[in-house]
Amino acid sequence: MSKYRIEIKWAIIFSVVMILWMIGEKLFGLHDEYISEHAFYTSFFAIVAIGIYLFALYDKRKNFHNGFMSWKEGFKAGAILTLGIVILSPFVQLLISQVITPEYFRNITEYSVQAGEMTREEADTYFNLKNYIIQSMVWAAITGLITAAIAALILRRKVPNPHQVKGTTPYR
């Protein structure tokens, strides 16, 4: 378990940042007064999520792999981070929906019906805790693995060949 300590730490950080982001959205009125703008502004969390993945894999490379990490090692770390986020996401969604913004589902349902985007039945089926928990887990898995693959590609660093490093003597 200790070899996954870094991934667990960053999955918790990701979840806390997600909660703080939702508190910010709530405070800025994106869950009620400005709910029509919610979809646009919530998409900016993707930038934060990518940043967290980059920091997490950099932490893994620096503190576990001694500064060198293959794409495969990076992707594995990112996949484990993603698994942690997926496991925590139902609890995060429950906290958001029940404590931070319990009126969100009612507000987004009303907005969607009034805006003509959905019928009442469609909105009720889509905007509820069970559906959001499922969506958050699936979305976290898909986007997490994609982000892990790209972050691992960016942060990979090969162990230098002693024959190619200037100033070193090859082993004999």
Backbone torsions as a table, in degrees:
resi	resn	phi	psi	omega
1	MET	NA	-32.9	-177.4
2	SER	-67.3	-22.5	178.4
3	LYS	-74.5	-11.8	176.4
4	TYR	-108.3	12.5	-178.4
5	ARG	-56.0	-42.2	-178.0
6	ILE	-65.3	-44.6	179.6
7	GLU	-64.2	-41.0	178.5
8	ILE	-63.5	-44.1	178.4
9	LYS	-56.8	-46.7	-176.7
10	TRP	-74.1	-28.2	174.2
11	ALA	-65.5	-39.3	176.8
12	ILE	-67.4	-43.8	177.5
13	ILE	-59.2	-46.1	178.8
14	PHE	-55.8	-46.9	-177.6
15	SER	-64.6	-41.6	178.3
16	VAL	-64.8	-42.7	178.7
17	VAL	-63.6	-39.2	177.1
18	MET	-60.6	-43.8	178.8
19	ILE	-63.1	-45.1	178.4
20	LEU	-62.5	-38.9	177.2
21	TRP	-60.6	-44.5	-179.9
22	MET	-66.1	-36.5	174.5
23	ILE	-61.9	-42.5	177.0
24	GLY	-61.4	-45.6	177.7
25	GLU	-58.3	-43.4	179.6
26	LYS	-62.7	-46.2	-178.9
27	LEU	-64.0	-32.8	179.7
28	PHE	-85.5	3.9	174.4
29	GLY	83.0	12.7	-177.8
30	LEU	-75.5	-7.0	178.5
31	HIS	-105.5	1.4	177.7
32	ASP	-147.5	-86.1	-174.1
33	GLU	-55.5	-42.5	-178.3
34	TYR	-111.0	35.1	-175.5
35	ILE	-61.4	-24.6	178.1
36	SER	-65.8	-20.9	179.6
37	GLU	-96.6	-4.8	-173.0
38	HIS	-56.8	-49.5	-176.1
39	ALA	-58.6	-38.0	179.8
40	PHE	-66.6	-52.5	-174.0
41	TYR	-73.6	-31.6	-179.9
42	THR	-67.8	-24.8	179.4
43	SER	-66.2	-20.7	177.8
44	PHE	-68.4	-13.5	175.8
45	PHE	-63.0	-22.9	178.2
46	ALA	-57.7	-37.2	178.4
47	ILE	-63.7	-43.8	178.3
48	VAL	-63.6	-43.8	-179.2
49	ALA	-61.6	-44.2	178.3
50	ILE	-62.3	-42.4	177.7
51	GLY	-59.5	-42.3	179.2
52	ILE	-63.6	-42.5	177.7
53	TYR	-61.8	-42.5	179.2
54	LEU	-63.5	-44.4	177.7
55	PHE	-63.5	-40.5	-179.3
56	ALA	-63.2	-46.8	-178.7
57	LEU	-71.8	-32.0	174.3
58	TYR	-64.3	-43.0	177.2
59	ASP	-59.4	-44.2	179.9
60	LYS	-63.7	-45.1	-180.0
61	ARG	-62.2	-46.6	-175.6
62	LYS	-71.3	-45.5	-169.7
63	ASN	-101.1	-7.3	178.1
64	PHE	-120.7	-38.2	-176.6
65	HIS	-103.5	16.8	176.1
66	ASN	55.1	37.1	175.6
67	GLY	88.1	-3.6	-179.6
68	PHE	-128.0	135.7	-177.2
69	MET	-154.0	128.4	176.1
70	SER	-76.2	167.6	176.4
71	TRP	-60.9	-41.0	-178.1
72	LYS	-62.1	-44.4	178.3
73	GLU	-64.0	-41.8	178.9
74	GLY	-65.2	-43.1	179.3
75	PHE	-65.2	-39.8	178.1
76	LYS	-60.7	-44.9	178.3
77	ALA	-62.0	-42.6	178.8
78	GLY	-65.7	-35.9	178.4
79	ALA	-68.1	-38.7	177.9
80	ILE	-68.3	-40.9	174.2
81	LEU	-57.7	-45.8	179.1
82	THR	-60.4	-43.7	178.2
83	LEU	-59.2	-43.1	177.5
84	GLY	-60.7	-42.6	179.0
85	ILE	-65.4	-41.9	178.7
86	VAL	-62.0	-43.2	179.8
87	ILE	-64.5	-39.1	-178.6
88	LEU	-79.4	-20.7	-172.2
89	SER	-60.2	-37.1	177.1
90	PRO	-62.4	-38.3	179.7
91	PHE	-69.0	-39.4	177.0
92	VAL	-63.8	-46.8	-179.6
93	GLN	-62.9	-39.2	178.0
94	LEU	-62.6	-45.9	178.8
95	LEU	-61.5	-45.6	179.9
96	ILE	-61.6	-49.2	-173.5
97	SER	-74.5	-29.7	-175.8
98	GLN	-99.6	-27.8	-174.6
99	VAL	-111.9	-52.8	-173.3
100	ILE	-72.6	-47.3	-174.6
101	THR	-143.6	68.0	-176.9
102	PRO	-64.7	-18.6	180.0
103	GLU	-90.2	-0.8	-175.0
104	TYR	-58.5	-49.4	-177.1
105	PHE	-60.8	-41.5	177.8
106	ARG	-63.3	-44.8	-178.5
107	ASN	-65.2	-45.5	-177.8
108	ILE	-70.9	-32.3	175.8
109	THR	-64.1	-48.7	179.4
110	GLU	-61.0	-44.9	-180.0
111	TYR	-61.2	-46.7	-177.8
112	SER	-62.7	-37.8	179.1
113	VAL	-71.3	-47.3	-179.2
114	GLN	-63.9	-35.3	180.0
115	ALA	-78.0	-6.4	179.2
116	GLY	76.9	16.0	-179.3
117	GLU	-78.9	-28.5	-177.9
118	MET	-148.9	158.8	169.3
119	THR	-79.4	168.0	178.8
120	ARG	-59.0	-42.4	-178.1
121	GLU	-65.4	-43.8	178.1
122	GLU	-61.7	-44.2	-179.4
123	ALA	-65.0	-43.3	178.7
124	ASP	-62.7	-36.9	179.3
125	THR	-70.0	-37.4	-175.0
126	TYR	-83.1	-45.0	-173.6
127	PHE	-96.1	83.7	175.9
128	ASN	-153.6	163.7	-173.9
129	LEU	-59.9	-46.5	-178.2
130	LYS	-58.8	-47.7	-179.4
131	ASN	-64.5	-40.2	179.8
132	TYR	-67.9	-34.4	176.4
133	ILE	-64.6	-45.7	178.5
134	ILE	-62.2	-47.2	179.3
135	GLN	-59.3	-43.7	-177.7
136	SER	-64.7	-36.4	179.2
137	MET	-70.7	-45.5	-180.0
138	VAL	-65.8	-46.3	-179.2
139	TRP	-62.2	-43.1	178.9
140	ALA	-61.8	-40.4	-179.5
141	ALA	-66.2	-49.2	-176.3
142	ILE	-66.5	-55.0	-177.0
143	THR	-68.6	-31.7	179.0
144	GLY	-64.8	-43.8	179.7
145	LEU	-68.2	-38.0	176.5
146	ILE	-64.7	-46.1	179.1
147	THR	-63.7	-39.9	178.4
148	ALA	-61.4	-42.6	-179.9
149	ALA	-62.9	-44.1	-178.8
150	ILE	-71.1	-43.6	179.1
151	ALA	-62.9	-39.3	178.0
152	ALA	-64.0	-37.4	177.4
153	LEU	-64.8	-42.5	-179.9
154	ILE	-67.9	-39.6	-172.1
155	LEU	-97.4	2.1	179.5
156	ARG	-64.9	145.4	177.3
157	ARG	-150.8	119.9	-178.6
158	LYS	-78.3	150.3	171.7
159	VAL	-67.9	128.0	-177.5
160	PRO	-67.7	144.5	175.3
161	ASN	-76.5	123.4	-177.5
162	PRO	-60.2	-20.9	178.6
163	HIS	-76.7	-19.2	-176.9
164	GLN	-103.5	-9.6	-177.4
165	VAL	-87.8	123.3	-178.1
166	LYS	-63.9	134.7	175.6
167	GLY	90.3	3.7	178.3
168	THR	-114.6	153.6	178.3
169	THR	-101.2	129.4	178.6
170	PRO	-64.3	150.7	177.0
171	TYR	-68.6	141.1	179.6
172	ARG	-121.0	NA	NA
